[in-house]
Amino acid sequence: MLQTARLTLRPFTPADLAPFAAINADPQVMRFFPAPYTRAQTARMLDTFAEKWRINGLAFAAVDDRGSGELLGMCGLNTPPETLPISPCTEVGWRLTPSAWGKGLATEAAEAWLTWGFARGIPEILAFAPSLNAPSLAVMRRLNMTAAPDLAFNHPAIPKGHPLRPMKVHRLAAPG
């Protein structure tokens, strides 16, 4: 679907289940989530992404290394559930395997999706992460997203008192 200098960004396929399930099961990758995901949870995620592509024309997508073809994780645009206080909106998000960290790949993939979304008339794109997730908050800053403290919220799917419940939100308006 999209290509950058180092990445191919495309809808997930059934062949991605095993490698993406391994990424989602990695405690290091999922340290800013309440728990790693099971293979069944990852399969449901991929089904949800496919349905969102069909209905909305956007969802999180696979991120492949252009050189090796290895699945590195996901990045894309998404419409979060209506249960989130920031909904309705369009968000950009990412999750990469540790071997892809520290190389600017999340920023590269997210920039491609932001450009794609703005070209399709999306007026503003948000990103959110737990307040403790310094790496994702740093990516948001590298994307020139602006902190939006007025949109900060407690994630309704995370129990009260859990340290990952408070979410910080950043925003970026379409250019022009």
C-alpha positions as CSV (number, residue, x, y, z in Angstrom):
1,M,0.0,0.0,0.0
2,L,2.6,2.6,1.1
3,Q,6.4,2.5,0.8
4,T,9.0,4.6,2.6
5,A,12.8,4.5,2.1
6,R,13.0,1.5,4.4
7,L,9.5,0.1,4.9
8,T,6.5,-1.3,3.2
9,L,3.2,-0.5,4.9
10,R,0.3,-2.8,3.9
11,P,-2.8,-4.4,5.3
12,F,-2.2,-7.5,7.4
13,T,-2.7,-11.0,5.8
14,P,-3.4,-14.3,7.5
15,A,0.3,-15.2,7.1
16,D,1.1,-12.3,9.5
17,L,-0.7,-14.0,12.5
18,A,2.3,-16.0,13.8
19,P,4.9,-13.2,13.7
20,F,2.5,-10.5,14.9
21,A,1.4,-12.8,17.7
22,A,5.0,-13.2,18.8
23,I,5.4,-9.4,18.8
24,N,2.2,-9.0,20.9
25,A,3.3,-11.7,23.3
26,D,6.7,-10.1,24.0
27,P,6.6,-8.6,27.5
28,Q,9.1,-5.9,26.5
29,V,7.0,-4.8,23.6
30,M,3.8,-4.8,25.7
31,R,5.3,-3.2,28.9
32,F,2.9,-0.2,28.4
33,F,-0.1,-2.4,28.2
34,P,-1.8,-4.2,31.1
35,A,-0.6,-7.6,29.7
36,P,0.9,-9.2,26.6
37,Y,-1.7,-10.5,24.1
38,T,-2.4,-14.2,23.4
39,R,-2.4,-15.6,19.9
40,A,-6.2,-15.6,20.1
41,Q,-6.3,-11.9,21.0
42,T,-3.9,-11.1,18.1
43,A,-6.1,-13.1,15.7
44,R,-9.1,-11.0,16.9
45,M,-7.1,-7.8,16.4
46,L,-6.3,-8.8,12.8
47,D,-9.9,-9.6,12.1
48,T,-10.9,-6.2,13.5
49,F,-8.3,-4.5,11.3
50,A,-9.6,-6.3,8.2
51,E,-13.2,-5.2,9.1
52,K,-12.1,-1.6,9.6
53,W,-10.3,-1.5,6.3
54,R,-13.5,-2.8,4.7
55,I,-15.8,-0.4,6.4
56,N,-13.7,2.8,7.0
57,G,-10.9,2.4,4.5
58,L,-8.3,2.7,7.3
59,A,-6.9,0.7,10.1
60,F,-3.6,-0.3,11.6
61,A,-1.4,-2.0,9.0
62,A,1.6,-4.3,8.8
63,V,5.1,-2.7,8.8
64,D,7.6,-4.8,6.8
65,D,11.3,-4.2,6.3
66,R,11.7,-3.5,2.6
67,G,15.1,-5.2,2.4
68,S,14.3,-8.5,4.2
69,G,10.5,-8.5,4.1
70,E,10.4,-9.2,7.8
71,L,7.3,-8.1,9.7
72,L,8.4,-5.5,12.1
73,G,5.1,-4.7,13.7
74,M,2.2,-2.3,12.9
75,C,1.5,1.3,12.3
76,G,-1.4,3.1,10.7
77,L,-4.4,5.2,11.2
78,N,-7.4,4.0,13.2
79,T,-10.7,5.1,14.5
80,P,-10.7,4.3,18.2
81,P,-13.7,2.8,19.9
82,E,-16.5,5.2,20.8
83,T,-15.9,4.4,24.5
84,L,-12.8,6.6,24.5
85,P,-13.3,10.1,25.7
86,I,-11.4,11.5,22.6
87,S,-13.8,9.7,20.1
88,P,-14.8,10.3,17.5
89,C,-11.3,11.0,16.0
90,T,-8.6,9.5,13.8
91,E,-5.5,8.3,15.6
92,V,-2.0,7.3,14.4
93,G,-0.4,4.5,16.3
94,W,2.5,2.1,16.1
95,R,3.9,-1.1,17.8
96,L,7.3,-2.5,16.6
97,T,9.5,-5.4,17.6
98,P,12.5,-4.5,19.7
99,S,14.9,-5.2,16.9
100,A,13.3,-2.2,15.1
101,W,13.6,0.2,18.0
102,G,15.9,3.2,18.1
103,K,16.2,3.4,14.3
104,G,13.5,6.0,13.5
105,L,11.2,3.4,12.0
106,A,8.1,4.2,14.0
107,T,8.5,7.9,13.1
108,E,9.1,7.0,9.4
109,A,6.0,4.8,9.2
110,A,3.8,7.2,11.1
111,E,4.9,10.1,8.9
112,A,3.9,8.2,5.8
113,W,0.5,7.5,7.4
114,L,0.0,11.1,8.5
115,T,0.8,12.3,4.9
116,W,-1.7,9.6,3.5
117,G,-4.4,10.6,5.9
118,F,-4.1,14.4,5.3
119,A,-4.1,13.8,1.6
120,R,-7.5,12.1,2.1
121,G,-9.0,15.1,3.9
122,I,-8.6,14.1,7.5
123,P,-8.4,17.5,9.2
124,E,-6.6,16.4,12.4
125,I,-4.9,13.2,13.7
126,L,-4.4,12.4,17.3
127,A,-2.0,10.0,19.1
128,F,-2.3,8.8,22.6
129,A,-0.2,6.7,25.0
130,P,0.1,6.0,28.7
131,S,1.8,8.9,30.5
132,L,4.6,6.4,31.4
133,N,5.3,5.6,27.8
134,A,8.2,7.9,27.2
135,P,9.3,6.2,23.9
136,S,5.9,6.7,22.2
137,L,5.6,10.3,23.6
138,A,9.0,11.0,22.0
139,V,7.8,9.7,18.7
140,M,4.8,12.0,18.9
141,R,7.2,15.0,19.5
142,R,9.4,13.9,16.5
143,L,6.2,13.9,14.4
144,N,5.7,17.5,15.4
145,M,2.6,16.7,17.2
146,T,1.5,19.1,19.9
147,A,0.7,18.0,23.4
148,A,-3.1,18.4,24.1
149,P,-3.4,18.3,27.9
150,D,-7.1,19.3,27.5
151,L,-7.7,15.9,25.8
152,A,-5.8,13.7,28.4
153,F,-8.0,10.9,29.7
154,N,-8.1,7.8,31.8
155,H,-8.4,4.8,29.6
156,P,-11.8,3.2,30.4
157,A,-10.5,-0.4,29.6
158,I,-7.7,-0.1,32.2
159,P,-8.7,-0.5,35.9
160,K,-8.8,2.5,38.2
161,G,-5.6,3.0,40.0
162,H,-3.5,1.1,37.4
163,P,-0.4,3.2,36.5
164,L,-1.0,2.8,32.8
165,R,-4.5,4.2,32.9
166,P,-3.7,7.9,32.5
167,M,-3.3,8.7,28.8
168,K,-1.5,11.7,27.2
169,V,-2.7,12.9,23.9
170,H,-0.9,14.8,21.1
171,R,-2.5,16.3,18.0
172,L,-1.5,17.3,14.5
173,A,-3.6,19.4,12.2
174,A,-3.5,19.0,8.4
175,P,-1.1,21.3,6.7
176,G,-2.4,24.5,5.1
